[in-house]
């Protein structure tokens, strides 16, 4: 218990820079740092996949592995607090219209969501990638034939240029009616 109490009093590393980059308030960043420290059970100063796999809501999320992968871009094996905050900033609610470059802007949220599908990072969601995500989301609730039909229909509806894949622009157009700002916002960080 004493170790936990001393962890909570540590200053947030690179606080000003992270606040400027992510838009988190000082209080939100302090709460995130406490969460980071709780996940960093061995007090390493970074998180690995194992640390994040222990989060219950990610463990039961059908695309939890893909969300975890977002913390480890380009094959990285560790996520320091700054990269942890940067990923979570995509889920920070949009309080006022800002710049499209803001880490939590509509455009950034769309790009983040797109990357959860585009696992080979070729700038397109292929039929195989779409099928894989849908299979994770619905599991055994539908037959393989039904799932393949849903995949084909989804691609057919979104694919405007006829290349049998979904580009970022096509993805953005197909989800424009969704309230991406609300769906990709965690209010607990306010």
Protein Blocks (a to p, Z undefined) as FASTA:
>chain_A
ZZmmmmmmpccehklmmmmmnopafklmmmmmmmmmmmmmnonopacfklmmmpmklmmp
mklmmmmmmmmgghiabdcfklmmmmmmmmpccfbdcdfkbmkbmklmmmmmmmmmmmno
nopacfklmmmmmmmmnmmmbcfklmmmmmmmmmmmmmmnonopacfklmmmmmmmpcfk
lmmccfklZZ
